[in-house]
C-alpha cells in the first residue's frame, strides 16, 4: 500500500491510495494517513481508483478519518473507487455515508462550493 500526497495547503488535503487496503496495507499507511487527514482538520479528497482490494480494517480507517473531520465541519470525499473496492463500499452501505465522486475535479469542485 502506498500513500501519495498531491496537495496539503491551508485549504485542502488531497491524496491518493495505491494498492491493497488489507491488514498489512492499513498497518503500513494508517499513521501517515490519519496525520494527513484528521490531523490537519481540513477538507480532504482521497483518490481510491488505484486501490485494488479493501477489507473491513481499510473501511474503518476511512470511517475514522471522516468522523474526525466531520467534528470540525470538514468534508471527506472519496474519488473513483471501482471494482471490488466499490463493491465492498456498496455492500457495507458506505456509499450512503461517504460522498463518492468519479473524478478529482468533481471532488475539488465540491470542496470549493462549500
C-alpha positions as CSV (number, residue, x, y, z in Angstrom):
1,X,0.0,0.0,0.0
2,X,1.3,3.4,-0.9
3,X,0.0,6.9,0.0
4,X,0.7,9.7,-2.4
5,X,0.2,13.3,-1.3
6,X,-0.9,15.7,-4.1
7,X,-1.8,18.8,-2.1
8,X,-1.6,19.8,1.5
9,X,-2.0,23.6,1.9
10,X,-4.1,25.8,4.2
11,X,-7.3,24.9,2.2
12,X,-7.4,21.2,1.5
13,X,-5.7,17.8,1.7
14,X,-5.7,15.8,-1.5
15,X,-4.1,12.4,-1.5
16,X,-4.3,9.0,-3.3
17,X,-4.0,5.5,-2.1
18,X,-2.5,2.8,-4.3
19,X,-2.5,-1.0,-3.6
20,X,-4.4,-3.2,-1.2
21,X,-6.2,-1.8,1.9
22,X,-5.9,-5.1,3.7
23,X,-4.4,-5.6,7.2
24,X,-0.8,-5.2,6.0
25,X,-1.6,-2.2,3.8
26,X,-3.5,-0.3,6.5
27,X,-0.7,-1.1,9.0
28,X,1.7,0.4,6.5
29,X,0.0,3.7,6.0
30,X,-2.5,4.4,8.8
31,X,-0.4,6.7,10.8
32,X,0.5,8.9,7.9
33,X,-3.0,8.8,6.5
34,X,-4.6,9.9,9.8
35,X,-2.0,12.6,10.3
36,X,-2.7,14.0,6.8
37,X,-6.5,13.7,7.1
38,X,-8.0,14.1,10.5
39,X,-4.7,15.6,11.9
40,X,-5.0,18.6,9.6
41,X,-8.7,19.3,10.1
42,X,-9.2,20.5,6.5
43,X,-11.5,19.2,3.7
44,X,-10.0,16.0,2.4
45,X,-10.1,14.3,-1.0
46,X,-9.0,10.7,-1.2
47,X,-8.5,9.0,-4.5
48,X,-9.2,5.3,-4.5
49,X,-9.0,4.4,-8.2
50,X,-5.8,2.5,-7.7
51,X,-6.9,0.6,-4.6
52,X,-7.4,-3.0,-5.8
53,X,-8.8,-4.6,-2.6
54,X,-10.3,-3.4,0.6
55,X,-11.3,-5.3,3.8
56,X,-13.1,-4.0,6.9
57,X,-10.0,-2.5,8.6
58,X,-9.5,-0.3,5.5
59,X,-13.1,0.8,5.7
60,X,-12.6,1.5,9.4
61,X,-9.6,3.7,8.7
62,X,-11.7,5.8,6.2
63,X,-14.6,6.0,8.6
64,X,-12.4,7.2,11.5
65,X,-10.9,9.9,9.3
66,X,-14.3,11.0,8.1
67,X,-15.7,11.1,11.6
68,X,-12.8,13.2,12.9
69,X,-13.1,15.6,10.1
70,X,-16.9,15.9,10.5
71,X,-16.4,17.1,14.1
72,X,-14.5,20.1,12.5
73,X,-17.2,20.5,9.8
74,X,-14.7,19.4,7.1
75,X,-15.7,17.4,4.1
76,X,-14.3,14.0,3.3
77,X,-14.7,12.9,-0.4
78,X,-13.7,9.6,-2.0
79,X,-12.8,9.6,-5.6
80,X,-13.1,6.8,-8.2
81,X,-13.4,3.6,-6.2
82,X,-14.1,0.8,-8.7
83,X,-14.3,-3.0,-9.0
84,X,-14.0,-4.9,-5.7
85,X,-13.5,-1.7,-3.7
86,X,-16.7,0.0,-4.9
87,X,-18.5,-3.3,-4.4
88,X,-17.2,-3.6,-0.8
89,X,-18.2,0.0,0.0
90,X,-21.7,-0.6,-1.5
91,X,-22.3,-3.9,0.3
92,X,-21.3,-2.2,3.6
93,X,-23.7,0.7,2.6
94,X,-20.8,3.1,2.9
95,X,-21.7,4.6,-0.4
96,X,-24.6,6.1,1.6
97,X,-22.3,7.5,4.2
98,X,-19.4,8.9,2.2
99,X,-19.5,11.4,-0.6
100,X,-18.2,9.5,-3.6
101,X,-17.4,11.1,-7.0
102,X,-15.9,9.9,-10.2
103,X,-13.1,12.4,-10.7
104,X,-10.7,14.5,-8.7
105,X,-12.0,17.6,-10.5
106,X,-15.6,16.8,-9.2
107,X,-14.3,16.4,-5.7
108,X,-12.3,19.7,-5.8
109,X,-15.4,21.5,-7.1
110,X,-17.5,20.1,-4.2
111,X,-14.9,21.3,-1.7
112,X,-14.7,24.8,-3.4
113,X,-18.5,25.0,-3.3
114,X,-18.7,24.6,0.5
